[in-house]
Amino acid sequence: MADGTQNATATRRSVVVQGFTNSVLDPDAPMLGPVEDGGTIIANTAPAAGGR
């Protein structure tokens, strides 16, 4: 979490995505967030087209 806490029930001003799921979504996995209205989700994306 951006603020260093692990409580997934409180709303957050920002959430930082730390990894990729390879398109596998698990409803039993811990949730990032929820993000408050007007909040920010920060994610680094993989380069497209081989990084060109």
C-alpha distance (Angstrom), angle and dihedral (degrees) to the residues before:
residue distance angle dihedral
M1 . . .
A2 3.75 . .
D3 3.80 91.7 .
G4 3.82 94.7 44.1
T5 3.82 97.8 -112.6
Q6 3.79 128.4 119.2
N7 3.84 100.8 -153.3
A8 3.81 103.5 123.0
T9 3.82 95.2 -172.2
A10 3.82 99.5 66.3
T11 3.80 118.5 80.2
R12 3.79 115.6 -110.4
R13 3.77 131.0 -147.6
S14 3.81 89.1 -142.0
V15 3.80 137.4 9.0
V16 3.81 124.0 -160.4
V17 3.81 116.7 -149.6
Q18 3.82 106.4 -138.6
G19 3.82 102.0 -174.3
F20 3.78 150.3 1.9
T21 3.82 128.0 -98.7
N22 3.84 98.8 -154.0
S23 3.82 86.8 -123.0
V24 3.81 92.3 -60.1
L25 3.80 112.0 129.6
D26 3.79 118.3 -168.1
P27 3.80 117.2 -166.3
D28 3.82 88.7 -159.5
A29 3.83 93.2 56.4
P30 3.82 118.3 100.6
M31 3.80 114.7 -89.8
L32 3.79 124.5 -124.4
G33 3.76 107.6 -133.8
P34 2.94 142.8 -43.9
V35 3.80 93.8 -125.2
E36 3.81 116.6 -144.5
D37 3.80 121.1 -117.7
G38 3.80 107.2 -75.6
G39 3.82 90.9 16.0
T40 3.80 127.3 136.8
I41 3.80 134.0 -115.6
I42 3.81 111.1 -156.9
A43 3.81 117.4 -159.0
N44 3.78 134.9 163.4
T45 3.77 111.4 -142.4
A46 3.78 129.3 -149.9
P47 3.80 115.5 -106.8
A48 3.80 115.3 -96.8
A49 3.82 126.5 -132.8
G50 3.79 94.3 21.1
G51 3.80 93.3 -54.5
R52 3.80 94.9 -61.6
